[in-house]
Amino acid sequence: MRNSRRGAVDPFIVMDVMEAARQAEEAGRHIIHMEVGQPGTAAPEAARKALTEAMTQDAMGYTVALGLPALRARIAQLYGEWYNLDLDPARVIVTPGSSGAFLLAFSALFDAGERVAIGAPGYPSYRQILKALSLQPLDVQTAPQNRLQPVPEDLRALDFEGLMVASPANPTGTMLNKDAMGALIDLCRDKEAAFISDEIYHGIEYEAKAVTALELTDECYVINSFSKYFSMTGWRVGWMVVPEAHVRKVERLAQNMFICAPHASQVAALAAMDCHEELEANMAVYRANRALMAEGLPKAGFTKFAPPDGAFYFYVDVRDFTNDSRAFAREILEEAGVAVTPGLDFDPVRGHQTLRFSYARSTQDMQDGLARLQQFMAARGFV
Ligand SMILES: Cc1ncc(COP(=O)(O)O)c(C=O)c1O
């Protein structure tokens, strides 16, 4: 049967690593998971309770396309709590995860063939979703001295209709401060390019509060999700904030593409937003894990990384040990029983010399994983 060139996207390698880890577990091995980009914790207890109650009272049919009004209002309130911003709930659109928001944003902002700049390394699905929508991803090689975030000098000479940034970023965990983000927004304004900010890791930050693009401009799309800080990956609920003039257009796209984000997940998400104590307990675990990793990775010979400002990853340059991160990750899984992600997912050019280590699981797992990594590297004479 015929098929499209648009559909010929690359696999998400971390999913392949997860599958290899699952098979090893099925064969009876104990695997430490440093590959997964998701919390090991469940949705907050009050969120699950709220859904249990709602299910006894409500048929849980479609919601309106833009999302439950109470949830949109509560998300707008979060911008007051986190950034001291007064956000109109009418600009908030509830989406099926941030992944659903990417589809809506790219469809609303760009026509076929237009170019969207993305920093490499970066979250792989940006590139693949753009390709699947007949848009052109423009990989911009970011510099280690800029902590692998794009800067205007990387972009000035390029032609593009959109720029997508993430802060804190996946895989590096580095952030754009207000000046750095402002400079990118100014550049986009000069080039008449759309500015899209992926803020999915907001809330998971360690030294300074992450900056939202909305502190700097209303002329942007901001994308966020309940997946990470709110510990609700599988619930598939996120949100997007768009300029007032774009709401109706995005609403029409959302009506047709998704009808709505899952109703049950919206109910749970609303309750999750008031689970401060439980969510901060998760944060305490990430904070402890980050400190352990910052100390333990160098002991295992992994010294080349920018300390992450947020999220739950270390992105490590492993060029001293390999030119084939995929094979190296496979050996680490097979010999050390630790699943890690090769950098190729995030940077097709330089990713054969990098690995991403996630510290989203329990502190005990991180301790054991680091010990195994140290043993593996020592056995190879790397430390
Ligand atoms: C930077 C970034 N954006 C978006 C996503 C997708 O998240 P969601 O579960 O909200 O679709 C991820 C998932 O890992 C991510 O790392």
The ligand as a Gaussian input file, in Angstrom:
#p B3LYP/6-31G(d) Opt

LIG

0 1
 C       11.269000      18.805000      26.661000
 C       10.055000      17.932000      26.561000
 N        8.942000      18.415000      25.989000
 C        7.838000      17.656000      25.858000
 C        7.789000      16.345000      26.296000
 C        6.515000      15.544000      26.087000
 O        5.765000      15.537000      27.225000
 P        4.202000      15.258000      27.349000
 O        4.100000      14.076000      28.237000
 O        3.632000      16.488000      27.999000
 O        3.650000      15.051000      25.997000
 C        8.904000      15.810000      26.918000
 C        8.889000      14.418000      27.405000
 O        9.849000      13.883000      27.887000
 C       10.079000      16.621000      27.057000
 O       11.189000      16.158000      27.622000

